[in-house]
């Protein structure tokens, strides 16, 4: 039998393990249930892949994201290791064939989602598979204290009963003491071993920036920090808009969000991994499973909802151990907005009941029926019909899902798109000859720009409402226009889906457990308060993070904005002498804008530089006018 380090060297080419990796591997090889907490980039996958190769049999890996599965399988196959991912993108025959291959021993690793683990076709095959270990990745999803709770994770323990004697390993990057307890209890771990690597990241400088002009300050940092960078924003529209602004400012940038189709996402991911693009602007859809160690900075332009989410994303910087930055922009109004949106995240129990009833009416689900049925869900159509706010509907559905009545897929809604294929004159002639279609064409021309040159996303609901007709008739008319070669029409697709996991409950049977509701509310506000406390920390950002994750003690990091005195405007005499000499030297070469002068100093001396510029102007060393600083004549 090969030794763990020999497997590491053969397949990965690394000379030695990172701290804790070998201990974790030895624990699972000895047959122990194992809980491992390693920071983002800490090499979690090696902890189960190495023992999976040493042992005979199949390793089953439960992970929440298809993209993560595909990336892991790709990396294993690149190393000539047989692996397969079973997900919703495969046909039933393919799933059936690949599960047979797992039974026959043709694979070493099987990746699947927790939902797939519950299917009858899989559970029927499990007893025939020679399983060596059960791996639960992103294990914080099992805990209602966790920031990304998924109810389907709670049923993983059922599978352990079908695999007696098979050790289980749970892996996560971020887990408080409460989350760790939930993981071990929910997975029925017995005589387990726990390995926790410190959450401290010595090579990352954590900054919090209170700045009205976010774009200006962001550009300052982007110029100062060399290498690839990730910028996180909250919504999809911002990713495109900010990336375009960065391109116009001379940076190599691209954008990413879950609304892009799979080919676009793969193209963007590949370009970033190969460093063809210096910057990627993304929602939190980007990062999980992306294997890129040389990210030099991670920016957050919006306030995350909790320290777990923030630290996981910020931890994607500097995985190669080199100097890196995690920079969060935050103002008081954003803290207030976060608190307000958190309150909105818990609609009244009466509202939740009304949303559930409306949902059943919307899909024509009769009392006692509907179990196992899935439906495409258009939230705009639903809110319009039943006069709900989208915020109330979204948050009510989340609570209804947590209560076990439905499953809301993370499928994506791609809006309908249209491009006109004829010129203006031909279109006008067509309108005259086809008066029935004239109102639709006019409505689109009035509402949307660019139809003659690019695909434009259109809202069929709005058009139907404006023309006082149905969405189905608008859809049919657009199909006719495409058949006539007047337009190219791409119908809306991949809508989120709602699956009823229980028969429709009657009026008196539908219940939201008050204890669970109150617990979730308490937990959510605890996370939000933890995030706000991080931004208001006065001593050390790293210590604030460590304390949140129950890691006590430790010294100041010496690298964050607080430790470096980044927000201190007072200048010592030695600093004044040093900055004065530097600024006068810069201006001896000619007039300079404030931006250029600030670009010439280190990141943490910005405020002190402004102070010294004021001093030099007051002492008649320099003067300012027409947007430029220059040396005073005679100096």
N, C-alpha and C positions, 0 to 999 in steps of 0.2 A: 504493500500500500504506500502510495506517495505521501510525503509529508506536506502539510499546508504550504510552507514556504516554497517547496519545489513546484507545486501547482501554480502558485503566484508567479514564479519566475517563468514557467513554461508558457502560460497563456497570456499573462499581462506584461511580462518583461520587467517587473519591479523587483529590485533586489531584496526588499524587506517590507514588512507590514507597517502601517501607521499605528500609533498608540491605540490600544484596546482591541484592534481587529483580531489579532491572534488569540486573545483571551476569549472573545466572543465565539470564534470558530471552534476552539477547543471545547467550549461549553456545549454547543449543539452536537458536536461529534461524540461527546460523552452521553448523549441522550437527554440532556436537560432542556426543559422549557427555558427560553431565554428572552429577556427584555433588554433591548439595546437602544440607547439614546446617543446618537452621533449628530453633530451639527451638519448643516447643509454643506455638501462637498467633503464630508468626512469619510466617504468610502463605504456606505452602508451595503451596497449590492455585493461587494466582494465578501462580506461577512457570511452570506449564504451561498454565493456562487462557488466559492472554493470548497466548502464541505459538500456541496451538491455534486461536485466532480469527484471528490474522494470516495464518497459512498456509492454503493450500487443502488439503482432505482431512480425514481423521478422526484424532483423538487417541485412542489406546487406553490406558486407565488400569487397571492391575492393583492391586487393593486387597483386604485380607483380610476385611473385615466388610460384611455386607449393609446394616447400619444406616448405615455410612459411605457406601456407594454411594448409597443412597436419599437421604441428606441432601445430598450433593453434587449429585445430579441435580435435586433439588427446588430448590436454590439457583440452579442454572443456568437451569432453566425459568422461575423467577421473574424472571430477567433476559432472558427471551425468547431463550435460547440452546438449540438443539435438542440434547438429550442423552438417553441411555438406559442403564439398568443391566440386565445379563443375570445372573439369579441363579436359585437352585433354586425360588423361589416362582412362577416362570413355567411355563406349560404348554409342551410341545414345539412346538406349532403357533405359539405366541406368539414363542418363541425363534427359530424358523425365519423368521418374518415380519420380526422386528426385525433379524436379521442381513442379510436381503435389503435392508432399508432402509439399513443401513450400507454395503452394496455400492453402492446407488444414490445415495449421497451425501446422504441425508436427515438425517443426524446429524453433529454436530461432535465429540461425545464419546461414547465407549463405555466403560462401567465394567463390570468383571467380576473374578471371583476367580481366583487362580492355578490352582485346580483346573479351572475352566471353560475356561481357556486351553488345557488339554490335550485337550479333547474333539475328536473327529473332525469334528463338524459345524462347529465354529469354524475349525479348521485348514484345512478344505477351502475355506472362504470367504475366508480371509486374503489369498491371492494376488489376489483380485478387488477387494479394498478398497484405496482410495487412502489409505494410512496416512502421516501426516506425522510422528508421533512416538510412541514407546512409553514410557509412564510407569510406573515401579514405585514405588508409595507404600508407606510403612512398610517400607522396604527392609531394615531390620535383621532382618526375618523370614528373610532369605536366609542369615544367618550362624549357624553353630552356636555362635559366641561370643555371639550376640545373646540377649536375654532372652525373645524370643517366636519362637523358631525354628519355621519351618513347612517341612517337606520339599518341598512342592509348589512353593515358590519356587525351588528349585534347577533346575527344568525350564523356567523362563522363557526361559533362553538359547536353548533349542531353537527358540522362536518367532522369535528374531532371524534365524535362518537362512532363515525364510520371508519375512522383511522386509528384504532386502538394502538397505543404504544409509540405512535409517531410524534416526535418532539415538535414543538411549535416555537418559532422565533417571531417576535414582534419588534418592528423597527420604526423609529420616528426621529425627526430632527428637533421637534419642539414639544415638550410636554411638562406641565406643572405636576406637582405632587398628586393633585386630585386626578389628573388625567392618567398618570401612571397606575394609580390604584384601580381606576375603571378598566384599563386595558387588561391587567392581570386577572381581575375577577371575571370580566366578560368572556375572556378566552379560556377560562377554567384552567389557568396555569397552576401547577402544583410543584412544590420544591424547585421553584424557578430561580434563576440567577439574573441579577440586574447589573447592567454595565452602563455607567453614565459618564460620558466625556464632558469635561467642562464646557460651558456655553461660551466661555471667553474666546474671542478672536483677536489675537495679539496684533495681527497685521492689518486690521481694519480700523480706520478713523471714523467714528460716528459723529456727524454734525446735525444740528437742528437749526434751520435758518428762518428767521422771521423777516420777511421781505415782501413789500407791496409789489415791486417790479420783479416778479418771479423769472420772467424770460431773460431780463437783463442779467440777473445774478446767475442764472443757469448757464448762459453763454460764457460768463466769466469762468465758471468752474470747468466747463467743457474745453475751454482753451488751455487752462492750466493743467488739467489731468490728461495725460496721453494714454492712448490705448482704447480698447473697446469698452462701451458703457451701455447700461440699460436704464431707461427712464420709464417709470411706472406712472400711469395716469388712470383715472377712474372709469372713463367711458370711451367707447370706440371712436366717436367723432374726434375726440381730442388727439388720438394716436395719429390720425392722418394729418390733422391741421398742424400739430407741433412738428411732426417729421418734415412737412413741407417748409415750415419756417426755418428749420435747421438747415435744410438743403439750400435755401435762399441765403443763409448766413455762411455758406461755404463748407458745411459739414457733410460727410457721407452718412446718410441716415435712411432708415426704412421703418415701417410700422407693422404692428401685429395685433390681432385680436381674434376672438373666437368666431367672429362673423365671417372671416375669410374662408374660402373653400379649402379643402384639404391640400390641393396642389399648391395654392398660394402660400399656405402656412408652411408647407414643406420647403418651398423655394426660399422663403424668408429665413427660416431656421438654418438652412444650409448656408446661405450667404453670410449669416452672422457667425456661425461656427467656423467658417473658413476665413473670417475677418475681412470679407469683401465689403462689409459695411461696418463703419466705426461705431454707429449708434443705432439702437433699436428702441423705438417708442412703443410701449405696449400696455395693455391691460394686464391684470394678474393671470391671464390665460397663458402667458409666456413664462418659461423657466423650468417647470417641472420635468425632470428627465433630460434637460439639455446639458450635454457634456462639454462644457467650455470652462476651462480653469483660469484663463487669463483675463477675466472681466475686471477692469481696474476701478470701476465705480458703478454704484447703483443709486439712482435718484428716485425719490418719491415726491411728485408734485401735489399729491392729495394725501390727506391723513388716513392711514389704514385704520381698520376697525379694532385692532388689538395687537399686542406685542408679539403674539405667536406668528400671525400673518406677516407682520413687518420684519421680524427677525429672520424668518425663513427666506423672504425675498431679498432682504439686504445681504444675507449670507451667501448669495450667489456671486458676490464680489470676492476677489482674491483667493480663490480656491487653490491657487498654485503657491500660496504662502507669501506672495510678494505684497508690497505696500499698496493698499487699496482704500476706497472711501465708500461710506454709506451716508447719503445726504438727504435729509427730510426737510421739505419746505412746509412750514406751518404757521398760520396766523390765528389770532384769537377767534375770529369769525368762523374759521373752519372747525375749531373745537366745539363751538356752539352749534354748528350745523350737524356735527357728528352726534352730539347728544340729542338733538331734535330728531334726526333720522332714526336713532336707536329707539326713541320713544314711539315713533311711528311704526317701528318694526313689530310692535305688539298690539294689534288691533283689539278692540273689545271682543269678549267671547260671543256676544250677540252678532257682531259683524262676521266673525269666523263662521258661525252657524248659517248665516244668510248666504255667505259665499259658497258654502258646501251645498246648500239647497239649490242655489242658482246653477251651480256646476252640473248637478244631476239633471236639472231641467234643460240646460244647454245641450247636453248630450243625450237627452231622452232616455235616461236611466231610470227604470221603474224601481219602486221599493223592493228590496230583496234581490235585485238583479245587478248586473254590471260587473261582477267580480271577474277579474282577469282581462276585461275589455280595455283597449287602448284607443285614444282619440287624439287627433291633431288639435292643438290648442292655440287659438288666436286671441291673445289677451286684449287687443284693441276692440275686436268685435264683441268680446264678452263684456268688457267694461261699458261699452256703448249701449249694449242691449239691456243691461241690468243696472246701469247708473251707479257703478262703483268707481272709486278712484283706483288707478293702476297700482299705486303703492299699497292700498288696503288689500287688493286682490293678491298681489305677489306675496306679501307677508302672511296673509291668511292661508294661502296654499302651502307655504313652508310649514306652518304649524299643523295644518291638516295632515301633511305628509309625515311629520314627526309623530303624529298620533296614530299612524298606521292605516289610514283610510285610503290614501292614494300614493302613487309614486310619480313625481314630476321629473321627466327626463331632462338631461342637460343638452338635449338636442338644440339646434340653432335654427332661427328663422331667417331665411334669405328672402328679402322682399322681391316682388315681381320687378322685372326690368324690361325696358323698351328702347329700341333705337329705330328711327325712321330711315328707311333704305332708299327713298326716292328724293328728288330735289323739290324745292318749294313749289315750282310751277306744276309739276306732275301731281303733287299732293293736292293742290288747289283744284286741279281738274278732276281728280278722283272724288273730292268732296262734293263737287257740283253734280257728278253723276251718281253719287251714293248718299243722298240726303239723310238716310237713316243713321249713317255712321258719322255724319258731320258734327253733331254735338260732342261725341266722344273725342274726336280728333282735336276740336277746338278746346275742349276742357284740358287735354294734356298739354297743348301748346301754351295755354295761358298759365298753367301751374308749374311747368317744368322747363328749364333751360338746357340747351345742349343736345336735344333729342336727335338732331340731324348729324351729330358727329360722334357721340359716345352712347354707351348703354346708361340709361338713367333709371334709378329706382323709383317706382311709382307706388302710390297707395290706392289699391283698388277699392278699399272701403270708402275713402274720401271721395273718389270719383263717382262711385255708385250713389253716395249720399247726395252729392251735388246734382246729379242727373236724375235723382229720384227713381232709381232702379235697383236691381240686385247685383251683388258681386258676381254671381254666376253668369249673368247676362253680359257684364263687362268683360269677363274672362272669355266668354264665347265670341264676343265681337273682336277681341284682340287676336284670338286664334284665326278668325276669318280674315283679318287684316294681314296676318302673317301668310296665310294661304295665298292671298292676292299679291304677295311680295311687296306690300307697302311698308311693313315693319318687320323687325325681328323681335319676337316676344319670348321672354324667359319667365314662365310662371313662378310664383312663390313656392318655396320648397323647404324641406327639413325643419318644419315647425316643431317647437317643443311638443312633447306628447304627455298626456296624463293617462295613467293606468290605474284603474280601481282595484286595489289590493284586498278589499272586503266588499261584500254585497252592500248596496245602498242602505244606509241606516235610516230608520224612520225618524220622525220629528223628535220623539222622546228618547230614542236610542243613541242619537249622535251626541257624543260627550267629549269635551276637551278636559282632560284631567287637570284639575286646578293646581295640584302639587307640581306636576310637570311644567305647566305654564308658568307658575311663579318661579320655579327653579331656573327655567331657561331665561326668564327675564333677569333674574338675579345674576346668573352667570354672564349674560351678555353685557350688562352694565359694569360688571367687575372687569371685563376685558377692556371696555371702552375707557373706564377710569384708569386702568393700567397704562393704556396708550397715551392718554392725556398727561398722566404723571411723568411718563418718559420725556415728553416735550417740555415739561416744567421743572425737570430735574435741575438742581443747582450745583451738584458736586461732581458727578462723573456719569456719562451716558452708559458706559459699560457696566458700572456697578448697578445702575438702575435696572438694566436687563437681567443681570445675574440674580438680583434680589427677587425680581418677578418670577423667575424660574426656580425659586427656593434654593439658590446657590449662595450661601452666606459667606461672609468674610471677603477676603481679597483686597488688593490694593487698587488705587486709581489707575486707569489705563495709561494716562500720560499722553494720549493721542487724540481724544475727542475735542470738540469745540470748547468745552468747559475747562478741561485740563490745560488746553493751550492758551486759555484766556482770550479766545477769539472775539468775545463780546465786550471785552474791556476796552474802553476808549482812552483811559488815562495812559500816558506815555512816560516811561522812566527817562531819566536824563541820558542814559547810554543809548536807549532806543531812539530818542529824539536826534541825537548826534548821528547815529547810523542811518536813519531814514532821511535826515536832512541832506547828508552827503550823497545818498543814492538818488534822491529826487533832483537835486541841483545838477548832478552829472547827467541825468536823463534829459533835463531841459537845456543843457549846454549844447545838445545836438539839434536844437530847434524846438518850436512850439509843440505841445502835446495835449491831446484831449484827456479828460479825467479818466476815461476808460483805459487808455493806453498806459497811463501812469499806474493805475491800479493793477493792470495786467503784469506790470513789471515787478510787483512785490509778491511775497508768498501769500497763500490762501488765507492764512490766519491773521495777517497784518493789515487787512483792509480798513478796519475802523481806525486803527492807529495812524494809518497813512493819511486818512481824511483829516484827522486831528492835526498832523504835522503840516499838511498843506494849508490849513487855516492859519497856523502859526507863521509859516513862511510868508503868507500874503500879508498878515498883520504887521510883520517885521520888515516889509518892503523888499523882501528877497525876490518875490515873484508877483505877477499880476495875472488877472483873468479877464478875458473878453472874447466875444465871438466864438464861444464854445472851446477856447484854447487857453491853456496855461503857458506862460512864457517868462523868461528871466526879466527882471526889472532892468531897464537901461542903466548902465553904469555898474551893474553887478557882474 
